[in-house]
Amino acid sequence: MKDWFYKFMQGRNGINHFSRFLSTLGTVLLIISLFLIRNTFGNFILLFGFACVFYSNYIIFSRNKVQRAKENQDYLALRRIFLGFFGKKKNKMKNLKDYKYLKCPNCKTEMKVPRGKGKIKVHCKNCGHDFITKS
């Protein structure tokens, strides 16, 4: 049985990040749709959940590795942007006690300065503008 499956998957794409995301999303949507089955919105979620699971299986068993790799790279790029945005927000919230975040009046670049130092001279690394602000 193991040899049969190994031969069957030979030349196929297999599981990647995008297919794993779609199968997880589809499963979550199918579970949610169990509670909303009595209305039209629940039917839409059910249909979308089945579509996600179906496309995830299509990706796993596909032999077009070039197209599936491109889809996976596009997904990972979007994921990196999404997680990078929220990662910056998380770090900013964690450092709010120790640092003050301000923008350069010249180029609008965001920078952080230590809190509680009084009036300080700040030098923008992006445009080289110097300005005085209260920390």
N, C-alpha and C positions, 0 to 999 in steps of 0.2 A: 504494500500500500504506500509506503514511504517513497519507494522508487518511482511508482506511478505518478505521485504528486510532484516529485522532483522533475520528472520528464515533462509533465504537463506545464509546469511553470517555467521551463527552459525557454528563454527568449522573450518572456513577458516582463512587464514593468515591475510588478510587485508593490509592496506598501511603501509609500513615501509620506512626507509631511502633509501634503495637500489631501491625499486620500484619507489619512488618519483624521484630519480636521473635519472633512466632509462626513465621514462615517460617525464621528462623535456628534457633530451638529445634527445629523439626521436622526440619530438615536434619541437625542434630547428632545428634538421636535416631535418625534413620534410619541414619546412619553407625555409631553405637554398636551398633545392632541387627544390623549385619552380622557383628559379632564374637560376638554372643550368640544367634544364630539357633537354636541347638540346644536351648535350654531354654524354659520357659514365660515366664520373665521377659523374655527376648529378644523373644518374640512380643508381649508386652504393650507393650514399648518401641516395637516396629515399628508396632503399631496406634496408639499415642499419637502417634508421629511423623507418620504419615499423617493423623491427625485434625488436628494442628497445621497442617500444610501445606494441607490442604483448607480449614480455617476461615480461614487467612490469605488464600487465593484468594477465598473467599466475601466477606471484608471488602473486598478490592481491587475486586471487580466488583459490589458491592452498590450499589443505587440509594437505599437508605435512609440518607441522609447524616446525619440527626439522630441516629439510634441508633448509627451507627458513630462519630460525633464524641463521643457520651457514653461509649462503650466506651473510646475513645482517651484521653479525659480521666481516666477512672477508672484506666486503666493508668498514665498519667503521674503521677497522685497517688501510687499505690503505689510507683512507681519512685523518686519524689522522697523518700518516707519511707525506703525501703530504702537508697538511696544516701546520704541524709543521715545515717542511723545509722552506716554504715560510714565515711563521710567524717569524722565526729566522732571515731570510734575511730582513724582514720589520723592525724588531726591530734594527738590525744592521745598516741599512741605516738611521733610525731615530736618533740613538745615535752617528753617526759618527762625529758630531760637538763637542761633549763633551768627547768622549772616543776614544782611539786608540786600535784596535784589533791586537793582535800578538799571535804567537805560541811559545810554550815552545820548546827550542832547543833539549831537551832531549826526551820528549814523544809526541811532536807535538799537545798537547792539546791547543785549542784556548781559550784565555782569554782577558779580556778588562782591560785597565788601563786608568786613567784620562789623558786628554791632557793638555799640557802646564805646567807640573811640573818639567821639566828639566830631568836630569838623575836620575832614580829611581831604587831601588832594588826590583825585582819581585820574589815572591815565588809561585811556581806551587803547586796548591792544589792536583793535581793528583799524581805526582811523588815526590814532595818535593824538586825539584831542584831550586836553587836560581841563578838568573842571573841579570845583570845590563843592562838597556836599556834606551833609550831616549824616553820621552813621548812627 
